[in-house]
Amino acid sequence: MSAPTRVLIANRGEISLRIIRACHDEGLEAVAVYSDADRKAAHVRAADHAVALGGNTPAESYLVVDKILAAAKASGATLVHPGYGFLSERAPFAEAVTKAGLVWVGPPADAIRAMGDKVEARNRMIAAKVPVVPGGELSGNKKQDAELVARVGFPMLVKAAAGGGGRGMRVVREAKDLEGALAAAGSEAQKAFGDARVYLERYVERGRHVEIQLLADAKRAVHVGERECSVQRRHQKLVEEAPSVAVTPEIRRAMGAAAVAAAEAVQYRGAGTVEFLLAQDGSFYFLEMNTRIQVEHPVTEMVYGVDLVREQLRIALGHPMRLPDRELHPRGWAIECRITSEDPGNGFLPGNGAIRYLRLPGGPGIRWDGGYEEGDEVTLFYDSLLGKLIAWGGTREEALVRLRRALDELIVVGVPTSLPFHRRLLADREFIRGEIDTQFAERRTDLLRPVADAETLRLAAVVAALAENEVRSARKPAVAEDTSAHGAWIRAGRADALR
């Protein structure tokens, strides 16, 4: 019998667990990697094999290419899945993986490189006749730059040419502020991406962030509908949904065709997302392409009935995707809340500590993609995402009802969370009506106020009940250790996972 195919997951947290499950569903073995801080993490316990990287910070562990490649070799993995973040959109890493004789679960390095440089991506999209926001890169020539500024107009957006995630971006409303914004955005971009280049783009007021999910194999590229991600804070997404209340079938068809054209322009393979800015008049403009799986992919999966991560794995192995060769239509509605270890009443300040108590919601249409379990430690070394709470319903109204219930059922004790913000948001009339745009969260600062007294009392009651339960548990007689063969097997498995 041949050895099972193993996939090394060059990531951590909830996306690592998500990929592990997809590997198991696809009949593949999963290899986790972990830093010292993640030695007892949930993704380590869930994987078939685990390899230590050493260090605590990303720069000492998950971002070290040589360590990742060595882990793949040591574990016998033949595929490398980068997840999102970390090394997922770095062309040199994709090249290093293939050069090492491994299979890269992602698009070709040339596609990553082309779409990773926002200026190059704009030029490619213009050539492919994909609509782009008016803008361009400053040349250093005073006359040409003045003409560019006049053509773009105010307000405008200064954006980093490399990277993403809202870093290296500044909104400029008056000419007198442009020079300072260029310097600040360039400095932030240099620190975040090692590339200080920036460019200008027209800032569309009250625009909506709508993105198209793509899948492409060796023969065809197809779009899997849109997601709306307009509820953002400092360009960081907070809530996502599929489909969008603002997208008609005609807009979906046109936007999907533009996304497919974008993918074909760079000979794309695998899963990717093309982000658009949707104006109030129904026109839309290309923003960027994310050459990886997105954080918000579950809402698409629930509405379109496709496992995007399994399709990634199949495409990487040379198989055709399992999507029909016809236009796909959304079924129902799905909404996702990103639950983070941040305090929305204190500027979304991240917190750390042990998760002392965790109660997960359930019921029809509810999905939890989490990265932590009760007893796990949340550190400040990594992203603050604890998990994603998703609700599906036959209509948007039903999805909202289910998500409100699930938010009330979800309890996390030990670290601050973004739950108070999400509960307020889902009760907000504007949000319920779908009257949102990319400035919604910045405009509605009332949704970010400190936790109300009623919520404080509710959490205090939970903590008190937890403390009482711990006292009662301490009084119980110790349970004899299972010395059976089965118990020895369980202990050995746990010990292996924690090494």
C-alpha positions as CSV (number, residue, x, y, z in Angstrom):
1,M,0.0,0.0,0.0
2,S,1.4,3.4,-0.9
3,A,2.0,6.0,1.7
4,P,-0.8,8.5,2.3
5,T,-0.5,12.0,0.7
6,R,0.4,14.5,3.3
7,V,-0.3,18.3,3.3
8,L,1.8,20.6,5.4
9,I,-0.2,23.6,6.5
10,A,2.1,26.6,6.8
11,N,-0.2,28.5,9.2
12,R,-1.9,28.4,12.6
13,G,-5.2,29.1,14.3
14,E,-8.6,28.7,12.7
15,I,-7.5,28.6,9.1
16,S,-5.1,25.7,9.9
17,L,-7.9,23.8,11.6
18,R,-10.2,24.5,8.6
19,I,-7.5,23.1,6.2
20,I,-6.9,20.1,8.4
21,R,-10.6,19.2,8.2
22,A,-10.6,19.6,4.4
23,C,-7.6,17.4,4.1
24,H,-9.3,14.6,6.1
25,D,-12.5,15.0,4.0
26,E,-10.3,14.6,0.9
27,G,-8.6,11.5,2.3
28,L,-5.3,13.3,2.9
29,E,-3.1,13.5,6.1
30,A,-2.5,16.9,7.6
31,V,0.9,18.1,9.0
32,A,0.8,21.1,11.4
33,V,3.7,23.4,12.2
34,Y,3.9,25.3,15.5
35,S,5.9,27.9,17.3
36,D,6.8,27.5,21.0
37,A,3.8,29.7,21.9
38,D,1.5,27.4,20.0
39,R,2.9,24.1,21.4
40,K,-0.4,23.2,22.9
41,A,-2.6,24.9,20.3
42,A,-5.8,23.4,18.9
43,H,-4.4,23.0,15.3
44,V,-1.5,21.0,16.7
45,R,-3.9,18.6,18.5
46,A,-6.1,18.2,15.4
47,A,-3.3,17.4,12.9
48,D,-2.1,13.9,12.1
49,H,1.5,15.0,12.5
50,A,3.1,18.2,14.0
51,V,6.5,19.7,13.6
52,A,8.0,22.3,15.9
53,L,9.4,25.5,14.3
54,G,10.8,27.1,17.4
55,G,10.5,30.8,18.4
56,N,7.4,32.7,19.4
57,T,7.0,35.6,17.0
58,P,6.0,35.1,13.3
59,A,9.5,36.3,12.3
60,E,11.0,33.5,14.3
61,S,8.5,30.8,13.2
62,Y,5.7,31.0,10.6
63,L,7.6,33.4,8.4
64,V,10.8,31.5,8.2
65,V,10.8,29.8,4.8
66,D,13.7,27.4,5.5
67,K,12.0,26.1,8.7
68,I,8.7,25.5,6.8
69,L,10.5,23.6,4.0
70,A,12.5,21.6,6.5
71,A,9.3,20.7,8.3
72,A,7.8,19.5,5.1
73,K,10.8,17.3,4.4
74,A,11.0,15.9,7.9
75,S,7.3,15.0,7.9
76,G,7.1,13.5,4.5
77,A,4.6,16.1,3.2
78,T,4.4,16.5,-0.5
79,L,2.0,19.5,-0.6
80,V,2.2,22.9,1.2
81,H,-1.0,24.9,1.9
82,P,-0.2,28.5,3.1
83,G,-3.7,29.4,4.3
84,Y,-4.0,33.2,4.5
85,G,-1.7,35.8,5.9
86,F,1.9,34.9,6.7
87,L,3.6,33.6,3.6
88,S,0.4,33.0,1.5
89,E,0.9,35.9,-1.0
90,R,4.7,35.9,-1.2
91,A,5.8,34.8,-4.7
92,P,9.3,33.8,-3.5
93,F,7.8,31.3,-1.0
94,A,5.7,29.7,-3.7
95,E,8.8,29.5,-5.9
96,A,10.8,28.0,-3.0
97,V,8.1,25.3,-2.4
98,T,8.1,24.2,-6.1
99,K,11.9,24.4,-6.3
100,A,12.0,22.0,-3.3
101,G,10.0,19.5,-5.3
102,L,6.8,20.1,-3.4
103,V,3.3,20.9,-4.6
104,W,2.2,24.5,-4.0
105,V,-1.5,24.8,-3.1
106,G,-2.1,28.1,-4.7
107,P,-1.7,30.1,-7.8
108,P,1.6,30.3,-9.8
109,A,4.2,32.6,-8.4
110,D,4.0,34.8,-11.4
111,A,0.3,35.4,-10.8
112,I,1.0,36.2,-7.1
113,R,3.7,38.6,-8.1
114,A,1.6,40.4,-10.7
115,M,-1.4,40.8,-8.4
116,G,0.7,41.6,-5.3
117,D,2.0,44.8,-6.9
118,K,-1.1,47.0,-7.0
119,V,0.3,49.3,-9.7
120,E,1.2,46.3,-11.9
121,A,-2.2,44.8,-11.2
122,R,-4.0,48.0,-12.2
123,N,-2.1,48.0,-15.5
124,R,-2.9,44.4,-16.2
125,M,-6.6,45.0,-15.5
126,I,-6.7,48.0,-17.8
127,A,-5.2,45.8,-20.5
128,A,-7.9,43.2,-19.8
129,K,-10.6,45.8,-20.0
130,V,-11.5,45.4,-16.3
131,P,-12.8,48.7,-14.9
132,V,-10.4,50.3,-12.4
133,V,-10.7,53.3,-10.1
134,P,-9.2,56.4,-11.7
135,G,-5.7,56.8,-10.4
136,G,-2.0,56.2,-11.0
137,E,1.5,56.2,-9.6
138,L,3.4,59.5,-9.0
139,S,6.4,59.9,-11.3
140,G,8.4,62.6,-9.6
141,N,7.8,64.9,-12.5
142,K,6.0,68.0,-11.0
143,K,3.9,68.7,-14.1
144,Q,2.8,65.1,-14.7
145,D,2.1,64.5,-11.0
146,A,0.0,67.7,-10.8
147,E,-2.0,66.4,-13.8
148,L,-2.5,63.1,-12.1
149,V,-3.7,64.7,-8.9
150,A,-6.1,66.9,-10.9
151,R,-7.4,63.9,-12.8
152,V,-8.0,61.8,-9.7
153,G,-9.5,64.7,-7.7
154,F,-10.4,65.0,-4.0
155,P,-11.1,63.1,-1.9
156,M,-8.4,60.6,-2.9
157,L,-6.9,57.5,-1.4
158,V,-3.1,57.1,-1.0
159,K,-2.4,53.3,-1.2
160,A,0.6,51.1,-0.8
161,A,1.7,49.5,-4.1
162,A,2.6,46.3,-2.2
163,G,0.7,44.4,0.5
164,G,-2.8,45.0,1.8
165,G,-4.9,44.6,4.9
166,G,-5.5,48.3,5.2
167,R,-1.9,49.2,5.9
168,G,-0.2,52.0,4.0
169,M,-3.5,53.7,3.2
170,R,-4.6,57.3,3.8
171,V,-7.7,59.2,2.8
172,V,-6.9,62.8,1.6
173,R,-9.6,65.3,1.3
174,E,-7.7,68.5,0.7
175,A,-4.5,69.3,-1.4
176,K,-2.7,70.7,1.7
177,D,-2.8,67.2,3.3
178,L,-1.4,65.2,0.4
179,E,2.3,65.6,1.1
180,G,1.9,64.4,4.7
181,A,-0.3,61.5,3.7
182,L,2.2,60.4,1.1
183,A,5.0,60.4,3.6
184,A,2.9,58.6,6.3
185,A,1.6,55.9,3.9
186,G,5.0,55.4,2.4
187,S,6.6,54.9,5.8
188,E,3.9,52.5,7.0
189,A,4.2,50.5,3.8
190,Q,8.0,50.3,4.1
191,K,7.6,48.9,7.6
192,A,4.8,46.5,6.8
193,F,5.9,45.3,3.3
194,G,9.5,46.4,2.8
195,D,8.3,48.6,-0.1
196,A,7.6,52.3,0.3
197,R,5.9,52.8,-3.1
198,V,2.4,54.3,-3.0
199,Y,-0.1,55.4,-5.7
200,L,-3.2,57.5,-5.9
201,E,-6.8,56.4,-6.4
202,R,-10.1,58.3,-6.4
203,Y,-11.9,57.9,-3.1
204,V,-15.5,56.9,-3.8
205,E,-17.7,58.2,-1.0
206,R,-20.3,55.7,0.4
207,G,-19.0,53.0,-1.9
208,R,-19.5,49.3,-1.0
209,H,-16.8,46.7,-0.8
210,V,-18.0,43.7,-2.9
211,E,-15.7,40.9,-3.9
212,I,-16.1,37.9,-6.3
213,Q,-14.9,34.4,-5.3
214,L,-13.0,32.6,-8.1
215,L,-11.9,29.1,-8.7
216,A,-9.7,28.2,-11.7
217,D,-8.2,24.9,-12.8
218,A,-6.1,24.0,-15.8
219,K,-9.1,24.4,-18.2
220,R,-11.4,27.0,-16.9
221,A,-12.0,29.8,-14.4
222,V,-15.4,30.3,-12.8
223,H,-16.8,32.8,-10.3
224,V,-18.8,31.7,-7.2
225,G,-20.8,34.8,-6.5
226,E,-20.1,37.8,-4.5
227,R,-19.6,38.7,-0.8
228,E,-20.2,42.1,0.7
229,C,-17.5,43.2,3.2
230,S,-18.4,46.9,3.6
231,V,-18.5,46.9,7.5
232,Q,-14.9,47.7,8.1
233,R,-12.8,49.5,10.7
234,R,-9.6,51.1,9.3
235,H,-9.9,48.9,6.2
236,Q,-10.1,45.7,8.3
237,K,-13.3,43.7,7.7
238,L,-15.6,43.0,10.7
239,V,-18.7,41.4,9.1
240,E,-19.2,39.7,5.7
241,E,-22.2,38.3,3.9
242,A,-23.3,36.6,0.8
243,P,-25.0,37.6,-1.4
244,S,-25.1,41.4,-1.3
245,V,-28.3,43.4,-0.9
246,A,-26.9,45.9,-3.5
247,V,-26.0,43.4,-6.2
248,T,-28.6,42.6,-8.8
249,P,-28.4,39.5,-11.0
250,E,-27.2,41.8,-13.8
251,I,-24.4,43.4,-11.7
252,R,-23.4,39.9,-10.4
253,R,-23.1,38.7,-14.0
254,A,-21.0,41.7,-15.1
255,M,-18.8,41.7,-12.0
256,G,-18.3,37.9,-12.3
257,A,-17.2,38.3,-15.9
258,A,-14.8,41.0,-15.0
259,A,-13.3,38.8,-12.2
260,V,-12.9,35.9,-14.6
261,A,-11.2,38.2,-17.1
262,A,-8.8,39.3,-14.3
263,A,-8.0,35.7,-13.4
264,E,-7.4,34.8,-17.1
265,A,-5.1,37.8,-17.5
266,V,-2.6,36.3,-15.1
267,Q,-3.3,32.6,-15.9
268,Y,-4.6,32.0,-12.4
269,R,-5.0,28.6,-10.7
270,G,-6.8,27.7,-7.5
271,A,-9.0,29.9,-5.3
272,G,-8.7,33.6,-5.3
273,T,-10.8,36.7,-4.8
274,V,-11.2,39.9,-6.9
275,E,-12.2,42.9,-4.8
276,F,-14.4,45.6,-6.3
277,L,-15.7,49.0,-5.2
278,L,-19.4,49.2,-5.9
279,A,-20.6,52.8,-6.4
280,Q,-24.2,53.9,-5.6
281,D,-25.1,54.2,-9.3
282,G,-24.2,50.5,-9.8
283,S,-20.9,51.0,-11.5
284,F,-17.9,49.1,-10.1
285,Y,-14.2,49.3,-10.1
286,F,-11.3,46.8,-9.6
287,L,-9.5,47.3,-6.3
288,E,-7.2,44.3,-6.0
289,M,-6.9,40.5,-6.2
290,N,-6.2,38.3,-3.1
291,T,-4.3,35.3,-4.4
292,R,-5.3,33.0,-1.6
293,I,-8.3,31.7,0.4
294,Q,-10.1,34.5,2.1
295,V,-11.0,34.7,5.8
296,E,-14.6,35.2,4.8
297,H,-14.8,32.1,2.5
298,P,-17.4,30.3,4.7
299,V,-20.3,32.5,3.7
300,T,-19.8,31.6,0.0
301,E,-19.5,27.9,0.9
302,M,-22.8,28.0,2.8
303,V,-24.7,29.9,0.0
304,Y,-23.3,28.0,-3.0
305,G,-22.7,24.5,-1.4
306,V,-19.1,24.2,-2.4
307,D,-16.1,23.4,-0.3
308,L,-13.5,25.9,-1.5
309,V,-10.6,24.5,0.4
310,R,-11.2,20.9,-0.9
311,E,-11.3,22.4,-4.4
312,Q,-8.0,24.1,-3.7
313,L,-6.4,20.8,-2.8
314,R,-8.0,19.0,-5.8
315,I,-6.8,21.7,-8.3
316,A,-3.2,21.6,-6.8
317,L,-3.2,17.8,-7.3
318,G,-4.1,18.3,-11.0
319,H,-7.8,17.3,-10.8
320,P,-10.6,19.3,-12.3
321,M,-12.8,21.3,-10.0
322,R,-16.2,19.9,-9.1
323,L,-18.2,22.8,-10.2
324,P,-20.8,22.7,-12.9
325,D,-20.0,24.4,-16.2
326,R,-22.9,26.8,-15.9
327,E,-23.9,30.0,-14.1
328,L,-24.2,29.4,-10.3
329,H,-27.0,31.1,-8.3
330,P,-27.0,31.8,-4.6
331,R,-29.2,29.8,-2.3
332,G,-30.3,31.6,0.8
333,W,-28.1,34.0,2.7
334,A,-25.1,33.7,5.0
335,I,-23.6,36.3,7.4
336,E,-20.3,36.0,9.2
337,C,-19.0,37.9,12.3
338,R,-15.2,37.9,13.0
339,I,-14.9,37.3,16.7
340,T,-11.6,38.7,17.9
341,S,-9.9,39.1,21.3
342,E,-10.3,42.8,21.1
343,D,-12.1,45.4,23.2
344,P,-14.4,47.4,20.9
345,G,-15.1,49.9,23.7
346,N,-11.4,50.7,24.0
347,G,-10.4,51.2,20.4
348,F,-10.4,47.5,19.6
349,L,-7.3,47.1,21.9
350,P,-6.2,43.4,21.7
351,G,-6.1,41.3,24.9
352,N,-4.4,38.1,25.9
353,G,-4.9,35.4,28.5
354,A,-6.3,31.9,28.9
355,I,-9.8,31.1,27.7
356,R,-11.3,30.0,31.0
357,Y,-14.7,29.1,29.6
358,L,-16.0,28.7,26.1
359,R,-19.6,28.0,25.2
360,L,-20.3,27.6,21.5
361,P,-23.7,28.2,19.8
362,G,-25.6,25.6,17.8
363,G,-28.9,25.0,16.1
364,P,-30.0,25.1,12.4
365,G,-27.8,27.1,10.0
366,I,-25.0,27.9,12.5
367,R,-21.3,27.3,11.8
368,W,-18.3,28.1,14.0
369,D,-14.8,28.1,12.5
370,G,-12.7,28.6,15.6
371,G,-9.0,28.5,16.3
372,Y,-9.2,28.1,20.1
373,E,-10.7,25.8,22.6
374,E,-11.4,26.1,26.3
375,G,-8.2,26.2,28.3
376,D,-6.1,27.5,25.3
377,E,-3.9,30.5,25.7
378,V,-4.4,33.6,23.6
379,T,-1.1,35.5,23.1
380,L,-0.2,38.9,21.6
381,F,2.2,37.3,19.2
382,Y,-0.4,36.7,16.5
383,D,-3.6,38.0,14.9
384,S,-6.5,38.5,17.4
385,L,-9.0,36.3,15.5
386,L,-10.6,33.8,17.8
387,G,-13.0,32.4,15.4
388,K,-15.8,33.1,12.9
389,L,-19.4,32.8,13.6
390,I,-21.6,32.2,10.6
391,A,-25.3,31.9,10.2
392,W,-27.3,30.7,7.1
393,G,-30.9,31.3,6.5
394,G,-33.3,31.0,3.6
395,T,-33.5,34.8,3.6
396,R,-31.3,37.6,5.0
397,E,-33.9,38.2,7.7
398,E,-33.7,34.5,8.8
399,A,-29.9,34.6,8.7
400,L,-29.9,37.7,10.9
401,V,-32.4,36.1,13.4
402,R,-30.2,33.0,13.7
403,L,-27.0,35.0,14.0
404,R,-28.4,37.2,16.8
405,R,-29.4,34.0,18.7
406,A,-26.0,32.5,18.1
407,L,-24.2,35.7,19.3
408,D,-26.2,35.5,22.5
409,E,-25.3,31.8,23.0
410,L,-21.6,32.4,22.4
411,I,-19.8,33.0,25.7
412,V,-16.0,33.6,26.0
413,V,-14.5,34.2,29.4
414,G,-10.8,35.0,29.9
415,V,-10.1,37.6,27.2
416,P,-12.0,40.6,25.9
417,T,-14.0,40.0,22.7
418,S,-15.7,41.9,19.9
419,L,-19.0,40.3,20.8
420,P,-20.6,43.5,22.2
421,F,-20.0,45.3,18.9
422,H,-21.5,42.5,16.9
423,R,-24.6,42.3,19.1
424,R,-25.2,46.0,18.7
425,L,-24.5,45.9,15.0
426,L,-27.0,43.1,14.3
427,A,-29.7,45.1,16.2
428,D,-29.0,48.3,14.3
429,R,-31.8,49.5,12.0
430,E,-29.4,50.7,9.2
431,F,-27.5,47.4,9.1
432,I,-30.8,45.4,9.2
433,R,-31.9,47.4,6.1
434,G,-28.6,46.8,4.4
435,E,-27.8,50.5,4.3
436,I,-24.0,50.1,4.7
437,D,-20.8,51.3,3.0
438,T,-17.1,51.2,3.7
439,Q,-17.4,54.2,6.0
440,F,-20.3,52.8,8.0
441,A,-18.3,51.6,11.1
442,E,-16.3,54.8,11.2
443,R,-19.4,56.9,11.0
444,R,-21.3,54.9,13.6
445,T,-19.1,55.3,16.6
446,D,-22.1,54.7,18.9
447,L,-21.6,51.0,18.1
448,L,-18.2,51.1,19.6
449,R,-19.0,52.4,23.1
450,P,-17.8,50.5,26.2
451,V,-19.8,47.5,27.4
452,A,-23.2,48.4,28.8
453,D,-24.0,47.7,32.4
454,A,-26.4,44.8,31.5
455,E,-23.7,43.1,29.5
456,T,-21.2,43.6,32.3
457,L,-23.5,42.0,34.8
458,R,-24.2,39.1,32.4
459,L,-20.5,38.4,32.0
460,A,-19.9,38.8,35.8
461,A,-22.6,36.1,36.4
462,V,-20.9,33.8,33.9
463,V,-17.5,34.3,35.7
464,A,-19.1,33.7,39.1
465,A,-20.7,30.5,37.9
466,L,-17.4,29.3,36.4
467,A,-15.6,30.0,39.6
468,E,-18.2,28.1,41.6
469,N,-17.9,25.2,39.2
470,E,-14.1,25.1,39.6
471,V,-14.5,25.0,43.4
472,R,-17.0,22.1,43.2
473,S,-14.7,20.2,40.8
474,A,-11.8,20.6,43.3
475,R,-13.9,19.0,46.0
476,K,-14.6,15.9,43.9
477,P,-12.5,12.8,44.5
478,A,-9.9,12.2,41.9
479,V,-10.9,9.9,39.1
480,A,-8.6,6.9,38.6
481,E,-6.4,7.1,35.5
482,D,-7.5,4.9,32.7
483,T,-4.8,2.2,32.5
484,S,-6.5,0.3,29.7
485,A,-4.9,-0.1,26.3
486,H,-7.4,2.4,24.9
487,G,-6.4,4.9,27.7
488,A,-2.7,4.4,26.9
489,W,-3.4,5.0,23.2
490,I,-5.2,8.3,24.1
491,R,-2.4,9.5,26.4
492,A,0.2,8.6,23.8
493,G,-1.7,10.6,21.1
494,R,-2.0,13.6,23.4
495,A,1.7,13.5,24.3
496,D,2.6,13.2,20.7
497,A,0.5,16.2,19.8
498,L,2.1,18.3,22.5
499,R,5.7,17.5,21.7
